[in-house]
Amino acid sequence: MRRFLCTLGLLLWGMAAAHAAPTRSVLVLGDSLSAAHNIPVESGWVSLLYARLAKMEPPWRVVNASISGETSLSARNHLPGLLARERPAVVVI
């Protein structure tokens, strides 16, 4: 009986882990302002956003795909691949 209960407990624990809330993500696509050009990366607004979202439950993941000097056309060209790869819940452009 004890072995059965231990096995059942492990099975239920594994099922709960499998159904845990998926990590949500934010994709940031921008220019030098989002890429923290000429300032410490940890001082940039994307890092500050990450610091706030990381405290939430479940924590959010922030993907900064910003490139200094990025144009709207270039960002538009990168967007489909980024969306397919990252599958974000939120996109900030």
Secondary structure, 3 states (H helix, E strand, C coil): CHHHHHHHHHHHHHHHHHCCCCCEEEEECCCHHHHCCCCCHHHCHHHHHHHHHCCCCCCEEEEECCCCCCCHHHHHHHHHHHHHHHCCCEEEC
